[in-house]
Amino acid sequence: MHRAGALLTLLYLSWLSFRVMAVEELHAIGKALLGLVVLQFVLGISNVLLGLPLTGAVLHNAVAMLLLVTLMLLNYRLQKQKI
């Protein structure tokens, strides 16, 4: 189930990052989002192939946290533009 959710998340966040990069003021956030999504996906695959090493699992969680912070920053910037 985690793999299916990860694939859906990869597709959605990739689409979102390209949409965000199209906005000049948010281009850097879009690039960061895409880079983190790709890194998260690669770490997830490596964890499966390598048998979930501790370092890989910790990195996977750390990148997930960075993704969350990036999405929160994007939300903040979008809310700030509305005012």
N, C-alpha and C positions, 0 to 999 in steps of 0.2 A: 504494500500500500504506500509506503514511503517513496518508493521509486516512481510510482504514478503521480503522486503529488509533486514530487521534485520536477518531473518532466513538464507538468502543467505550469508550475511556477517558473521554470526556465523559459517556457514559451511566452507567458504573459509578461514577465519582467523584461525580457528581451524586446518585445513589442513596445512596452512602456518606455524603455530607455531610448529607443529610436524616436519615439514621439517627443520625448523630453528634449533630446538633442536638437530637434528641429526648432526649438525656441532659443533664440540667441542668449538670453539671460540665464538659461538653465542648461546650456550645453555641457558645462563641466560636470554638473550633477548627473546628467545622462550618461556621459562617458564613464564616470566612476561607478554608476549603477551597472552598466553593461560589463565592465571589467570584474566587478565583484560577483556578478551572477555567473560569469564564465568560470572564474576561480572556484566558486562554490561547487559548481557542477563537476569540475575536474577533481576537486578534493573528494567529492562524494563517490565518484567512480574509482578513484585510487583507494579509498577506504574499503570498497567492496572487493577490489582485486587483491589488495594486500592483507586482507583479513582484519581490518579495523585496528591498525596500530594506534597507540595512545596519542602520539604526536599528530597523526592525521585527524583523529577525532577531535582533538583540542583545536586544531586549526580550522576544521569544519565549523565548529561552534563559534570560534572567534570571527570568522568571515560572516556567519549568520548574524552576529551582533552588529558588525559593520554595515551589513545590508539593511538591517532594521534602522540604524542611525541615519543612513543615507535616505531611506524612505521617509523618515521623520523630518529630515532637513528639507526634502522635496515638498512635503506637505506644508511645512512652515513657510517656505518661499512662495508656494502657490496661494496660501491664505493671506500672506503679506501683500501680494499683488492685487488682491480683490479690494483691499481697503483704499 
